[in-house]
Amino acid sequence: MRYKFLGNSELKVSTYCLGTMTFGETTSEEDGHYQLNESLASGINFIDTAEMYPTCPLRPETTGDTEIIVGNWISKNKFKRSSIVLATKVSGKGYMAVRNGEGINADSVKIAIEGSLKKLQTDYIDLYQLHWPNRGSYHFRQNWNYDPTKQNNEEVKENLQGVINSLSELQKEGKFRFLGLSNETCWGTLQFIKFLKDFPNLKLVSTQNEYSLLCRLYDLDMAEMSHHENISLLAYSPLASGFLTGKYMNDNIPNNSRLSRVPSLFGRINENSTLAVSEYVSLAKKYQIDPVHMALAFCNKRPFMGSVIFGATDNAQFKNILKGVDVVLSEEMMLEINQLYKKFPITF
């Protein structure tokens, strides 16, 4: 297992991160604890969750259960808390099952972090992330109609100042160590960087955005920002919700798969993306590599990558992913991947 320092921090994280968003929905607590134990045994020290999880589907009656499951695991194990890097997120505006859809503000971050600490049964969080900005996001296929002209610059900055003031207080109290963003834009990240200049002890070290062979929005402005500002990407959906495994080819919908519960995988499946997946799977076969391992290793090859967040509905999927954590793609294979990217640049 390889490790990297996350941004400009002392957080030394494994280049693969266990995502837990299915824990408590399609992944039982027993299986979740198995995955946590085996991840730790294999050298994966990085765990990502959120106060709104589980998902697929999102249900008000299960909201918060994932943090509880992770917290139960932390409580019953005798390892040193410092041996894991624990990340969670405060929900943004609009999800009614969390604080009636209240946005991220100076008060809500205080309420949210106390709730997460209690459920996770820990005294501190290593990486505290803002799940999505109040002003909206172009992620989850919203890039096609994204319109920032409705945003009020003064309101955005006033809110940002209040949030940072509260986060600074919480960090001084030892509630969390480092700050991360999620579903952010280059402009939004730079606003945080600018405001944080007055808070030298509060470091922004990462942003968690979607990234995969099929979704490479990060490659341009965000990649440049990552390089110059030392902000690491934490890639979510590196398998495009399982699409890149090839299991949904030829209109196949396996029982209990994500596609059986989420139509079109949140807009990821269409005629163009289906053709792209077919060609990526064929490329993997050409090089005699599992498509899962190829897709994950591609993400880990990117220079701005901090860690690749993977999740598994069941333990068979989880074990297969672990088999490929040391795979490194050749430059020849990367060239062919980029040729396919030119052929299928924006697939969904």
C-alpha positions, 0 to 999 in steps of 0.5 A: 500500500502506498501513502501520501500526505493529504495536501499541506497536512500531517495526514498520511493517508493510504492512496485508497480510502474505504467509502462507507455510504452503503453501510446501513442500507445495502451493506449490513453492519456485520459486513461493514465491520468486516470491510473496515477490519480487512481494510485496516489489515491490508494497509488502508488507513483512510475511512470516509463517511458523512452525516447524511449516509447511507445512500442508494437509496437515501431514506430519512429513516436510515439517515445517520446510520452509517456514522453509527455503524462506523462508531460502533466499530471504533468503539469495539476495537482496541487499535489506537485511534491515531492509526486511522484517518477518519473523514466525515461531512456536514450536509449542505442545503436541501436535504430535508432529512438533515436539519430540515434542509438547512444550509451550511452556516455558522450554527449548523456546522457546530450542531453537525460536528457534535452529532457526528462525534457522538455517532462516531464515538470519537473525540475528534475528526481528522478531516471535516468536509463540507458536503456541497456548497449552499450556492449549488453544484455542477456535480451529479449531472448538473453541469449541463444547466449550471448557472452561477449568475443567480448567486449573490456574491456578498451573501456567499462571502458573508456566509463563508466568513461565518462558517470559517469563524465557527470552524476555526473555533471548533478546530481550536477546541480539538473537534477536528484537525483539517478541513476539506471541501466536496462537490466544489468548483475552482472559484469556490475553493479559491474563496476558502483559500483567500478567507483562510489566510487570516486563519493560519492554523486552519488548513484546507487540504482536500476537495472530494469530487467525482472522478473516473474514466467517465467523469474527468471534469477535474482535469482542467481548472481544478487540477491547476488549482490543486497543483498551485495550492496543494489541495488533494483530490479525493475521488468519489465514484471512481467506478461510476457507481459500478458502471465501469465494472462492465456488469451492466453491459448488454442491459444486464441488471444484477439482483441487488445491484445499484442499478436495480435501486437507482435508475440510470445510476443518477444519469450516468447511463446513456447511449454514449456512456454505454459505448465508452464502457464497452471500449474501456472494458475491451481495453482492460481485457487486451491488457489482461487486467480486471476492469475494476483494477484498471479504473481505480489504478487510472485514478491513482495515476493522476498527479493531483490525486490524494486518495481514491474512495471506493465502496462495495455493496458486498464482501465479494466486490470488496475482496476483488477491489483489494486484489488490485490496490497495488496495480500500476498502469503502464504508460502505454496503457495510459496512452490508450486510455487517453485516446479513448477519452478523446473519443468519449470526452463527456459521457454523462 
